[in-house]
Amino acid sequence: MVSNQLILRFFSGGPDGITAIGSQYVVRLDAGEEIIASLKQLCLARGICSAWVMGIGAVSQATIGFFDLASREYRPLELSTDHEITSLMGNISTLEGEVFLHLHVTLSGVEGQVRGGHLFSAVISAAGEIVLGPLEGILERKYFAESELRLLALEGNEPSRLLGDDRMN
């Protein structure tokens, strides 16, 4: 859930919840705030369409997934107990002109058991501390029939072109 207070913080850059350090943003999400919706709102408010993301925190609910190559579908796993976010990583790009967050998470339960995968949703239980680093330019995603996934479209940036030789061919 994205609260009106959260939206106001992102637009105004007020003292609680978000601060800019250089070109990076440090975000504190509070109990009840959903990670992906909140970060998407920040991106829309600040005009961010390409960035890296990392974070820690705690959640009370999460839906994570594993991409099953055989079926070409995500297998979701619903978690409805408290978990620590031991790692949140990913990127922000655009898909068909819209901000798109691609995040992976590792979550630790009360006995130290770890679950991880693609993050579909997560609700903060205590706090979330997230750093977002905008990138110059626009990262775009497109559908690739071979994998049946929406991947970063990096045409012209193949490793062999970046190296300036044929070592990657």
N, C-alpha and C positions, 0 to 999 in steps of 0.2 A: 504494500500500500504506500502510495506517495502522498504525504500530507501537504496541506497548503503551506505550513511552516517550512517544510523541507524545500518546496519550490521557491519560497521567498529567500531562504538562505542561499540557494544556488544563484538566483538572480542578483541579490544584493551583495554577496560575498561577505556577509556579516561574520562576527567573531566566533559564533558557535556553529560547529558542523563542517566548515570548509575554510581552507586558507590556501593561498597561492604562494609557493616558494619557487622563485624563478618562473619557469614555464610549467611547472608541475603543480598539481592540486593534491592536497592532503584532505581527505574526507572522513568525517566521523559520522557513522550511521547509528541511530539510536534504536532502542527496543521497539519492535513492531514494524520497522521499515524493511521493505523488500529490496534486496541488493540490486538486481538487474533493473527493475523499474526506477530505482533511485539514481543509479549511474546513468541510465538513459536520459532521465530528466536533466541531470547535470550537463550532459553532452549537448542536449538541445538548447539549454539555457546559455551555455558558453560557446556554442558553435563548434564543438569538437566532433570531428568525423574520423579521426585517425589517432590512435593512442595505444599505449601499453598500460596494463593494469596489474597491480599486485596488492595483496591485503591479508589481514588476519582478523580474528574476532570470534564471535560465538553466535550460533543460530539455534532456534527452537524447532524449525521445520526446514526441510530442504528436499528438493527433487533433483537427483543427479542421474546421469545416464551413461551407458556404455554403447558405442556404436558397433553393432553386430555386422561384420562384413558379409556373412553368408546371407542374411535376410535384408541387408541394406537398410536397417531400421535401428533407431535407438531403443535400448531396453532400459526403461526408467526404473529408478529405485526411490521410493518415498521414505523419508526419514522424519519421524515426528517426535523425536526426543532431543534433548539438548546435546549439542556437539560443539567442539572447538574447531574453528577454521585454522588448521595448521598451515595451509597454503592456499591462496587464491591467486591465480595467474590467468592472463589472457590478453586479448587485444580488442580494439574497437575499430570498426571499419564501416563501410556503407554497403547495403544490399538493396538494389533497385531504388536508390536515392534516399533510403531510410537508414538511420543509425542502427548498427548491428553489433551487439556484444557477443564475443565468443570467449567464454570463461570456463576454466577447469578449476576444480576445488578438491582439496583433501580435507576430510573431516575426521576428528577423533572423538570417540564416545567415552563414556564415564570410566570404562575399564581399559582404555587405551586402544581399543579396536579401531582400525582405520578403514574408511570408505572413501572412494574418490571417483571422479569422472567429470563428464561435461555437466556444467551447472545450468539447470533449467530455471530454478527459482530457489530462494532461501530467505527466510525471515529472521532478522536479527533478534537475539534474545537479550543480550546485555549491551554490546557495542560492536561496531565494525570499524576498523581503521584501514582505510584504502588509499593507495597512492595511484594517481592517474597521470601519465606522462604523455601529453599531446605530441604528435609527430607532424613534421611539415608535410604538406601535400595531402592527398586523399588516397586512402587504401580502399579498394573496391573489391567486392566479392561477386562471383558469378557461378552459375551452375556448370559443373563439369560432368558430362555424360559417363565418362569412364569410371568415375568413383561414385556417381550419383550424389555428390555433395556440393555445397556452395562453398568454394574455396577462394582464397585471395587470388585475384587476377593480377599477376605480376609480369605480364607480357613485356618483353624487352629487358627484363631483369633476371634472365636465366643465369645460373652461376657461370657458364662459359663466357657469356657476354660481360659479366662483371669482372672476370679475371682477365679478359682481353685476349684469350687464346682458346685452344681447343682441348684443354686438359679435362674438361667435363664431358666431352663427346665420346 
